[in-house]
Amino acid sequence: MKVLLLKDPKDKESGPDPYIQELALYRFEATLIPVLSFEFISLESLFEKLSHPECYEGLIFTSPRALEAIKICLKDQSKNEAWSKSLKQKWNTKPVYVVGKATASLVEEIGLTPQGEQSGNAEKLAEYICSREKSNSSALLFPCGALKREVLPTVLREKGIPLECLTVYQTTPHAHLQESLSSYFSQQGIPASIVFFSPSSVKFCLQHIQKLSGDFINHIKFAAIGPTTAKAMEAAGIPVSCTAESPTPQDLASAIQKALHLHNCSVPK
């Protein structure tokens, strides 16, 4: 059975994408189609703030893209030296909160120690942070995207925990998205399942998928990587067949297998 993953390939060049690898264990033939492009902004401002860890209580990362922004900054030799010599150690005396294992691994790559990675979504991470931070502390620095959800900032604000947001990237549709979707459907046909990995992927892909699937769209089992994406799918009128228990390849593959088995899914040739 074919599964279409609406996500970017794994950032690292070593080995296959873990989602494709895990789905293959269930005998699913998975294909990735990149959905998003990112424009990084305010990088000088970002590093200026990172240069003053004494002004902040800690860091929050809810997206791998925010770590990419820091990595771009660190390509500059002088910035990299400052980070390696003192800034990294100073930040490591403070909490670095993250959502999910992918973001956590990128935090480790820049030499910091993540916590809260088991949260899995912004709501749970906000609860985790609130259980550890005091309302009279310095602000937490939150590098984020222009399309960030307001759940985490709202919860922290209600608890009186100071937060300083800095937009470091903007999200746009991938330049070849429509072409890639058209090519997939014409060559591989209707997949058994389509997985959305973000609310943005729902926004940018749904119209094309509806057009390409036609009357066969009811044969497709739509999956979500997490509850935030599932809510966006439901709001767009997509029936959510399954949601991964946590945003990992293992939980997604298991959820898809159960959904297809329970529904005894049949896909047109």
Contacts in CASP RR format, 6 or more apart in sequence:
PFRMAT RR
TARGET T0000
AUTHOR 0000-0000-0000
METHOD contacts of the structure
MODEL  1
MKVLLLKDPKDKESGPDPYIQELALYRFEATLIPVLSFEFISLESLFEKL
SHPECYEGLIFTSPRALEAIKICLKDQSKNEAWSKSLKQKWNTKPVYVVG
KATASLVEEIGLTPQGEQSGNAEKLAEYICSREKSNSSALLFPCGALKRE
VLPTVLREKGIPLECLTVYQTTPHAHLQESLSSYFSQQGIPASIVFFSPS
SVKFCLQHIQKLSGDFINHIKFAAIGPTTAKAMEAAGIPVSCTAESPTPQ
DLASAIQKALHLHNCSVPK
1 27 0 8 1.000
1 28 0 8 1.000
1 29 0 8 1.000
1 191 0 8 1.000
1 192 0 8 1.000
1 193 0 8 1.000
1 260 0 8 1.000
1 265 0 8 1.000
1 267 0 8 1.000
2 28 0 8 1.000
2 29 0 8 1.000
2 30 0 8 1.000
2 31 0 8 1.000
2 188 0 8 1.000
2 189 0 8 1.000
2 191 0 8 1.000
2 192 0 8 1.000
2 193 0 8 1.000
2 267 0 8 1.000
3 23 0 8 1.000
3 28 0 8 1.000
3 29 0 8 1.000
3 30 0 8 1.000
3 31 0 8 1.000
3 191 0 8 1.000
3 192 0 8 1.000
3 193 0 8 1.000
3 194 0 8 1.000
3 195 0 8 1.000
3 256 0 8 1.000
4 30 0 8 1.000
4 31 0 8 1.000
4 33 0 8 1.000
4 184 0 8 1.000
4 191 0 8 1.000
4 193 0 8 1.000
4 194 0 8 1.000
4 195 0 8 1.000
5 19 0 8 1.000
5 20 0 8 1.000
5 30 0 8 1.000
5 31 0 8 1.000
5 32 0 8 1.000
5 33 0 8 1.000
5 195 0 8 1.000
5 197 0 8 1.000
6 33 0 8 1.000
6 35 0 8 1.000
6 194 0 8 1.000
6 195 0 8 1.000
6 196 0 8 1.000
6 197 0 8 1.000
6 201 0 8 1.000
6 205 0 8 1.000
7 19 0 8 1.000
7 32 0 8 1.000
7 33 0 8 1.000
7 34 0 8 1.000
7 35 0 8 1.000
7 195 0 8 1.000
7 197 0 8 1.000
7 198 0 8 1.000
7 201 0 8 1.000
8 32 0 8 1.000
8 34 0 8 1.000
8 35 0 8 1.000
8 36 0 8 1.000
9 17 0 8 1.000
9 32 0 8 1.000
9 34 0 8 1.000
10 16 0 8 1.000
10 17 0 8 1.000
10 18 0 8 1.000
11 64 0 8 1.000
11 68 0 8 1.000
11 106 0 8 1.000
17 32 0 8 1.000
18 249 0 8 1.000
19 30 0 8 1.000
19 32 0 8 1.000
19 249 0 8 1.000
19 252 0 8 1.000
19 253 0 8 1.000
20 30 0 8 1.000
20 31 0 8 1.000
20 32 0 8 1.000
21 249 0 8 1.000
22 249 0 8 1.000
22 250 0 8 1.000
22 252 0 8 1.000
22 253 0 8 1.000
23 29 0 8 1.000
23 30 0 8 1.000
23 249 0 8 1.000
23 252 0 8 1.000
23 253 0 8 1.000
23 256 0 8 1.000
24 30 0 8 1.000
25 253 0 8 1.000
26 253 0 8 1.000
26 256 0 8 1.000
26 257 0 8 1.000
28 192 0 8 1.000
28 193 0 8 1.000
28 253 0 8 1.000
28 256 0 8 1.000
28 257 0 8 1.000
31 184 0 8 1.000
31 188 0 8 1.000
31 191 0 8 1.000
33 177 0 8 1.000
33 180 0 8 1.000
33 181 0 8 1.000
33 184 0 8 1.000
34 174 0 8 1.000
34 176 0 8 1.000
34 177 0 8 1.000
34 180 0 8 1.000
35 173 0 8 1.000
35 174 0 8 1.000
35 177 0 8 1.000
35 197 0 8 1.000
35 198 0 8 1.000
35 200 0 8 1.000
35 201 0 8 1.000
35 204 0 8 1.000
35 205 0 8 1.000
36 171 0 8 1.000
36 172 0 8 1.000
36 173 0 8 1.000
36 174 0 8 1.000
36 198 0 8 1.000
36 200 0 8 1.000
36 201 0 8 1.000
36 204 0 8 1.000
37 171 0 8 1.000
37 172 0 8 1.000
37 173 0 8 1.000
37 174 0 8 1.000
37 175 0 8 1.000
38 65 0 8 1.000
38 68 0 8 1.000
38 169 0 8 1.000
38 170 0 8 1.000
38 171 0 8 1.000
38 172 0 8 1.000
39 169 0 8 1.000
39 170 0 8 1.000
39 172 0 8 1.000
40 68 0 8 1.000
40 69 0 8 1.000
40 72 0 8 1.000
40 168 0 8 1.000
40 169 0 8 1.000
41 167 0 8 1.000
41 168 0 8 1.000
41 169 0 8 1.000
41 170 0 8 1.000
42 166 0 8 1.000
42 167 0 8 1.000
42 168 0 8 1.000
43 69 0 8 1.000
43 72 0 8 1.000
43 73 0 8 1.000
43 168 0 8 1.000
45 166 0 8 1.000
46 69 0 8 1.000
46 70 0 8 1.000
46 73 0 8 1.000
46 143 0 8 1.000
46 166 0 8 1.000
46 168 0 8 1.000
47 70 0 8 1.000
47 73 0 8 1.000
47 79 0 8 1.000
49 55 0 8 1.000
49 56 0 8 1.000
49 141 0 8 1.000
49 164 0 8 1.000
49 166 0 8 1.000
50 70 0 8 1.000
50 73 0 8 1.000
50 83 0 8 1.000
50 87 0 8 1.000
50 91 0 8 1.000
50 141 0 8 1.000
51 82 0 8 1.000
51 87 0 8 1.000
53 87 0 8 1.000
53 90 0 8 1.000
53 91 0 8 1.000
53 93 0 8 1.000
53 94 0 8 1.000
54 90 0 8 1.000
55 138 0 8 1.000
55 139 0 8 1.000
56 94 0 8 1.000
56 138 0 8 1.000
56 139 0 8 1.000
56 140 0 8 1.000
56 141 0 8 1.000
56 164 0 8 1.000
57 94 0 8 1.000
57 95 0 8 1.000
57 133 0 8 1.000
57 137 0 8 1.000
57 138 0 8 1.000
57 139 0 8 1.000
57 140 0 8 1.000
57 162 0 8 1.000
58 91 0 8 1.000
58 94 0 8 1.000
58 95 0 8 1.000
58 96 0 8 1.000
58 97 0 8 1.000
58 138 0 8 1.000
58 140 0 8 1.000
58 141 0 8 1.000
59 91 0 8 1.000
59 94 0 8 1.000
59 95 0 8 1.000
59 96 0 8 1.000
59 97 0 8 1.000
59 112 0 8 1.000
59 140 0 8 1.000
59 141 0 8 1.000
59 142 0 8 1.000
59 143 0 8 1.000
60 96 0 8 1.000
60 97 0 8 1.000
60 98 0 8 1.000
60 125 0 8 1.000
60 129 0 8 1.000
60 140 0 8 1.000
60 141 0 8 1.000
60 142 0 8 1.000
60 152 0 8 1.000
60 163 0 8 1.000
61 67 0 8 1.000
61 96 0 8 1.000
61 97 0 8 1.000
61 98 0 8 1.000
61 99 0 8 1.000
61 103 0 8 1.000
61 106 0 8 1.000
61 107 0 8 1.000
61 114 0 8 1.000
61 143 0 8 1.000
62 98 0 8 1.000
62 99 0 8 1.000
62 103 0 8 1.000
62 122 0 8 1.000
62 125 0 8 1.000
62 142 0 8 1.000
62 144 0 8 1.000
62 148 0 8 1.000
62 152 0 8 1.000
63 99 0 8 1.000
63 103 0 8 1.000
63 144 0 8 1.000
63 145 0 8 1.000
63 148 0 8 1.000
64 102 0 8 1.000
64 103 0 8 1.000
64 106 0 8 1.000
65 145 0 8 1.000
65 168 0 8 1.000
65 169 0 8 1.000
66 103 0 8 1.000
66 143 0 8 1.000
66 144 0 8 1.000
66 145 0 8 1.000
66 168 0 8 1.000
66 169 0 8 1.000
67 103 0 8 1.000
67 106 0 8 1.000
67 107 0 8 1.000
67 109 0 8 1.000
67 110 0 8 1.000
68 106 0 8 1.000
68 169 0 8 1.000
69 143 0 8 1.000
69 168 0 8 1.000
69 169 0 8 1.000
70 110 0 8 1.000
70 143 0 8 1.000
71 106 0 8 1.000
71 109 0 8 1.000
71 110 0 8 1.000
73 79 0 8 1.000
74 80 0 8 1.000
74 83 0 8 1.000
74 110 0 8 1.000
83 110 0 8 1.000
88 110 0 8 1.000
88 111 0 8 1.000
88 112 0 8 1.000
91 112 0 8 1.000
92 111 0 8 1.000
92 112 0 8 1.000
92 113 0 8 1.000
95 115 0 8 1.000
95 132 0 8 1.000
95 133 0 8 1.000
96 107 0 8 1.000
96 112 0 8 1.000
96 113 0 8 1.000
96 114 0 8 1.000
96 115 0 8 1.000
97 114 0 8 1.000
97 115 0 8 1.000
97 116 0 8 1.000
97 125 0 8 1.000
97 128 0 8 1.000
97 129 0 8 1.000
97 140 0 8 1.000
98 104 0 8 1.000
98 107 0 8 1.000
98 114 0 8 1.000
98 115 0 8 1.000
98 116 0 8 1.000
98 117 0 8 1.000
98 125 0 8 1.000
99 116 0 8 1.000
99 117 0 8 1.000
99 119 0 8 1.000
99 120 0 8 1.000
99 121 0 8 1.000
99 122 0 8 1.000
99 125 0 8 1.000
100 116 0 8 1.000
100 117 0 8 1.000
100 118 0 8 1.000
100 119 0 8 1.000
100 120 0 8 1.000
100 246 0 8 1.000
100 247 0 8 1.000
101 117 0 8 1.000
101 247 0 8 1.000
101 248 0 8 1.000
102 247 0 8 1.000
103 114 0 8 1.000
103 117 0 8 1.000
104 114 0 8 1.000
104 116 0 8 1.000
104 117 0 8 1.000
107 113 0 8 1.000
107 114 0 8 1.000
108 114 0 8 1.000
116 125 0 8 1.000
116 128 0 8 1.000
118 246 0 8 1.000
119 125 0 8 1.000
119 127 0 8 1.000
119 128 0 8 1.000
120 226 0 8 1.000
120 246 0 8 1.000
120 247 0 8 1.000
121 226 0 8 1.000
121 227 0 8 1.000
121 228 0 8 1.000
121 247 0 8 1.000
122 149 0 8 1.000
122 151 0 8 1.000
122 152 0 8 1.000
122 228 0 8 1.000
123 151 0 8 1.000
123 152 0 8 1.000
123 155 0 8 1.000
123 227 0 8 1.000
125 152 0 8 1.000
126 151 0 8 1.000
126 152 0 8 1.000
126 155 0 8 1.000
126 156 0 8 1.000
127 155 0 8 1.000
129 140 0 8 1.000
129 152 0 8 1.000
129 156 0 8 1.000
129 161 0 8 1.000
130 155 0 8 1.000
130 156 0 8 1.000
130 159 0 8 1.000
130 161 0 8 1.000
133 140 0 8 1.000
133 156 0 8 1.000
133 161 0 8 1.000
134 161 0 8 1.000
135 159 0 8 1.000
135 160 0 8 1.000
135 161 0 8 1.000
135 162 0 8 1.000
137 161 0 8 1.000
137 162 0 8 1.000
138 162 0 8 1.000
139 162 0 8 1.000
139 163 0 8 1.000
139 164 0 8 1.000
140 156 0 8 1.000
140 161 0 8 1.000
140 162 0 8 1.000
140 163 0 8 1.000
140 164 0 8 1.000
141 164 0 8 1.000
141 166 0 8 1.000
142 152 0 8 1.000
142 153 0 8 1.000
142 163 0 8 1.000
142 164 0 8 1.000
142 165 0 8 1.000
142 166 0 8 1.000
143 166 0 8 1.000
143 168 0 8 1.000
144 165 0 8 1.000
144 166 0 8 1.000
144 167 0 8 1.000
144 168 0 8 1.000
145 167 0 8 1.000
145 168 0 8 1.000
145 169 0 8 1.000
145 170 0 8 1.000
145 171 0 8 1.000
146 167 0 8 1.000
146 169 0 8 1.000
146 170 0 8 1.000
146 171 0 8 1.000
147 170 0 8 1.000
147 171 0 8 1.000
147 199 0 8 1.000
147 200 0 8 1.000
148 165 0 8 1.000
148 167 0 8 1.000
149 199 0 8 1.000
149 228 0 8 1.000
151 228 0 8 1.000
152 163 0 8 1.000
153 163 0 8 1.000
153 165 0 8 1.000
156 162 0 8 1.000
156 163 0 8 1.000
157 163 0 8 1.000
171 200 0 8 1.000
173 204 0 8 1.000
174 180 0 8 1.000
174 204 0 8 1.000
177 204 0 8 1.000
177 205 0 8 1.000
177 208 0 8 1.000
178 208 0 8 1.000
181 205 0 8 1.000
181 208 0 8 1.000
181 209 0 8 1.000
181 212 0 8 1.000
182 208 0 8 1.000
182 212 0 8 1.000
185 212 0 8 1.000
185 213 0 8 1.000
190 213 0 8 1.000
190 216 0 8 1.000
190 219 0 8 1.000
190 220 0 8 1.000
190 267 0 8 1.000
190 268 0 8 1.000
191 220 0 8 1.000
191 267 0 8 1.000
192 220 0 8 1.000
192 221 0 8 1.000
192 260 0 8 1.000
192 265 0 8 1.000
192 267 0 8 1.000
193 220 0 8 1.000
193 221 0 8 1.000
193 222 0 8 1.000
193 223 0 8 1.000
193 241 0 8 1.000
193 256 0 8 1.000
193 259 0 8 1.000
193 260 0 8 1.000
193 265 0 8 1.000
194 209 0 8 1.000
194 220 0 8 1.000
194 221 0 8 1.000
194 222 0 8 1.000
194 223 0 8 1.000
195 222 0 8 1.000
195 223 0 8 1.000
195 224 0 8 1.000
195 225 0 8 1.000
195 252 0 8 1.000
195 256 0 8 1.000
196 202 0 8 1.000
196 205 0 8 1.000
196 222 0 8 1.000
196 223 0 8 1.000
196 224 0 8 1.000
196 225 0 8 1.000
196 229 0 8 1.000
196 232 0 8 1.000
196 233 0 8 1.000
196 238 0 8 1.000
197 225 0 8 1.000
197 229 0 8 1.000
198 225 0 8 1.000
198 229 0 8 1.000
198 232 0 8 1.000
199 228 0 8 1.000
199 229 0 8 1.000
199 231 0 8 1.000
199 232 0 8 1.000
201 229 0 8 1.000
202 229 0 8 1.000
202 232 0 8 1.000
202 233 0 8 1.000
202 236 0 8 1.000
202 238 0 8 1.000
203 232 0 8 1.000
203 236 0 8 1.000
206 236 0 8 1.000
206 238 0 8 1.000
209 217 0 8 1.000
210 217 0 8 1.000
213 220 0 8 1.000
216 268 0 8 1.000
219 265 0 8 1.000
219 266 0 8 1.000
219 267 0 8 1.000
219 268 0 8 1.000
220 267 0 8 1.000
221 241 0 8 1.000
221 242 0 8 1.000
221 256 0 8 1.000
221 259 0 8 1.000
221 260 0 8 1.000
221 263 0 8 1.000
221 265 0 8 1.000
222 233 0 8 1.000
222 238 0 8 1.000
222 239 0 8 1.000
222 240 0 8 1.000
222 241 0 8 1.000
223 240 0 8 1.000
223 241 0 8 1.000
223 242 0 8 1.000
223 243 0 8 1.000
223 244 0 8 1.000
223 252 0 8 1.000
223 255 0 8 1.000
223 256 0 8 1.000
223 259 0 8 1.000
224 230 0 8 1.000
224 233 0 8 1.000
224 240 0 8 1.000
224 242 0 8 1.000
224 243 0 8 1.000
224 244 0 8 1.000
225 243 0 8 1.000
225 244 0 8 1.000
225 247 0 8 1.000
225 252 0 8 1.000
226 243 0 8 1.000
226 244 0 8 1.000
226 247 0 8 1.000
227 243 0 8 1.000
229 243 0 8 1.000
230 240 0 8 1.000
230 243 0 8 1.000
233 240 0 8 1.000
234 240 0 8 1.000
241 259 0 8 1.000
241 263 0 8 1.000
242 255 0 8 1.000
242 256 0 8 1.000
242 258 0 8 1.000
242 259 0 8 1.000
243 255 0 8 1.000
244 251 0 8 1.000
244 252 0 8 1.000
244 255 0 8 1.000
245 251 0 8 1.000
245 254 0 8 1.000
245 255 0 8 1.000
259 265 0 8 1.000
END
